[in-house]
Amino acid sequence: MLHSRSLTLRPAKSSDVAARLAIGSEPDDNLRLYGVDPATAEPFTKDHAERWVKSLVDHPHAWVIESEGGALLGLARLDRVDLIDRRASFAIGLLQSQSIGKGMGTEAGRAVLTYAFSELNLHRVSLRVLATNERAIRSYKRCGFQVEGRERETAFFDGVWGAVWEYAEGRAAAQTGGITTQKTDSDQITNSHQ
């Protein structure tokens, strides 16, 4: 379990299905970033919510992002964790429109980076982002990510080919920003690596 100033990042649990179903489809802006037309997106069902939660439960480095009041806001993950090369890739998604643009993604990102560098002893965390996703890019930069490269015409989005930026942050550049991690007996994420 990870804690920041106003967020908790915790393992997913079966009771998250109802909360995820209540949120429904992702905000229209998120859908567009995935190349989905919100007007034609299929309805978000209980089956979708169950698969969403299961994908997090089955993932060794995935968390539900929760507000101080306990509301489910989104998810964060470290994918392709390689403890030999000491690297991973980062992914995050905020699911509620009202939580976007308020620094919550940055706060959650910093918590995950602190965990990656201090608990997993990683040397490098990278990510890929559509060049048009300016809000996410600003958040990643605030977390300390630096641009490393650009892949032109690698993502087909809104009927045109677009670029993807590659960002990374190394351990030496990481800033904790007052983030703490907490291990508990029920914390399946950290206990699986002890």
C-alpha positions in Angstrom: 0.0 0.0 0.0 1.3 3.4 -0.9 0.3 6.7 0.7 0.8 10.3 -0.4 -0.5 13.6 0.9 -4.1 13.0 -0.2 -4.2 9.6 -1.9 -3.9 5.9 -1.1 -2.7 3.5 -3.7 -3.7 0.0 -2.6 -4.2 -3.5 -4.1 -7.5 -4.0 -5.9 -10.1 -6.1 -4.2 -13.4 -7.7 -5.2 -15.5 -4.9 -3.7 -13.9 -2.5 -6.3 -16.2 -4.0 -9.0 -19.2 -2.1 -7.8 -17.2 1.2 -7.6 -15.7 0.7 -11.0 -19.1 -0.2 -12.5 -20.6 3.0 -10.9 -17.9 5.1 -12.6 -18.8 3.5 -16.0 -16.9 4.4 -19.1 -13.8 6.5 -18.9 -14.1 10.2 -19.5 -14.6 11.1 -23.2 -11.1 12.6 -23.4 -9.6 9.3 -22.2 -11.6 7.3 -24.7 -10.4 9.6 -27.5 -6.8 9.1 -26.4 -7.3 5.4 -26.8 -8.7 6.0 -30.3 -12.3 5.3 -29.3 -15.1 7.6 -30.4 -17.2 8.3 -27.2 -20.4 8.4 -29.3 -19.9 4.8 -30.4 -18.2 3.3 -27.3 -20.0 0.2 -26.0 -21.6 0.6 -22.6 -19.5 -0.3 -19.6 -20.9 -3.5 -18.0 -20.4 -5.5 -14.9 -18.3 -7.9 -16.9 -16.0 -5.0 -17.9 -15.7 -3.9 -14.3 -14.9 -7.5 -13.1 -12.2 -7.9 -15.8 -10.8 -4.5 -14.9 -10.5 -5.4 -11.2 -9.2 -8.9 -12.0 -6.4 -7.5 -14.2 -5.3 -5.4 -11.2 -5.6 -8.2 -8.7 -3.5 -10.5 -11.0 -0.8 -7.8 -11.5 2.1 -7.9 -9.1 2.7 -4.1 -9.2 -0.8 -2.5 -9.8 -2.8 -0.3 -7.5 -6.2 1.3 -7.3 -5.9 5.0 -6.7 -8.2 6.1 -3.9 -9.1 9.5 -2.5 -8.9 10.5 1.2 -12.7 9.8 1.3 -12.2 6.3 -0.1 -13.5 7.0 -3.7 -12.0 5.0 -6.5 -10.2 7.5 -8.8 -8.2 5.3 -11.1 -5.2 2.9 -11.4 -1.5 3.0 -11.5 0.9 0.2 -12.6 4.5 -0.7 -13.0 4.7 -3.1 -16.0 7.5 -5.2 -17.3 9.4 -5.0 -14.0 12.9 -6.4 -14.5 14.8 -6.8 -11.2 18.0 -7.8 -13.0 18.2 -4.7 -15.3 16.4 -2.8 -12.5 13.8 -1.1 -14.8 10.1 -1.0 -15.4 7.5 1.0 -17.4 4.8 3.1 -15.8 1.1 3.5 -16.6 -1.6 5.5 -14.9 -5.2 6.2 -15.6 -7.7 8.5 -13.8 -11.3 7.5 -14.5 -13.3 10.3 -13.1 -13.5 13.6 -15.0 -13.6 15.6 -11.7 -10.2 14.1 -10.6 -8.4 15.1 -13.8 -6.4 18.3 -13.9 -6.0 18.6 -10.1 -2.6 17.2 -9.6 -3.8 13.8 -8.5 -2.1 12.0 -11.4 1.2 13.7 -10.5 0.8 12.8 -6.8 0.0 9.2 -7.6 2.9 9.0 -10.1 5.3 10.3 -7.5 4.1 7.7 -5.0 4.7 4.9 -7.6 8.2 6.3 -8.4 9.1 6.4 -4.8 8.1 2.8 -4.4 9.9 1.8 -7.6 13.2 3.4 -6.5 13.2 2.8 -2.8 11.3 -0.5 -2.4 12.1 -2.3 -5.7 15.5 -0.6 -6.0 14.9 0.1 -9.7 17.4 2.2 -11.6 15.0 3.4 -14.3 11.3 3.8 -15.0 10.0 4.7 -18.5 6.7 5.4 -20.2 5.2 6.1 -23.6 2.6 8.8 -24.2 0.8 10.2 -27.2 2.3 13.5 -28.2 -1.1 15.0 -28.2 -1.8 14.2 -24.5 -0.4 17.5 -23.2 -2.0 17.2 -19.8 -0.4 13.8 -19.1 3.0 15.1 -20.4 2.9 18.0 -18.0 2.1 15.6 -15.1 5.0 13.3 -16.1 7.4 16.2 -16.3 6.3 17.3 -12.8 7.1 13.7 -11.6 10.6 14.2 -13.0 10.3 12.2 -16.3 12.6 13.5 -19.1 11.9 13.1 -22.8 14.2 10.5 -24.4 12.8 10.1 -27.9 9.9 10.3 -30.3 8.3 7.7 -32.5 6.7 9.4 -35.5 3.5 7.9 -37.0 3.3 5.1 -34.5 -0.2 5.6 -33.2 -3.4 5.7 -35.3 -5.7 8.2 -33.6 -8.8 10.1 -34.8 -8.1 8.9 -38.4 -4.5 10.1 -38.6 -1.1 8.8 -37.6 0.4 10.5 -34.6 3.6 10.5 -32.6 4.4 8.9 -29.3 6.9 10.4 -26.9 9.1 8.2 -24.8 10.0 9.5 -21.3 12.1 8.0 -18.5 13.3 8.9 -15.1 16.4 7.5 -13.5 16.9 6.8 -9.8 19.4 9.6 -9.3 16.9 12.2 -10.6 13.9 10.9 -8.5 12.4 13.2 -5.9 10.2 11.7 -3.2 8.0 14.8 -2.5 7.1 13.5 0.9 5.7 10.2 -0.3 5.8 7.2 2.0 5.2 3.5 1.5 3.5 1.2 4.1 3.8 -2.5 4.1 1.0 -4.6 5.7 0.5 -8.3 6.1 -2.3 -8.1 3.5 -0.3 -6.1 1.0 0.0 -8.6 -1.8 2.2 -6.2 -3.8 5.1 -5.7 -1.5 4.9 -9.1 0.2 5.4 -10.9 -3.0 8.9 -9.5 -3.3 10.2 -10.0 0.2 
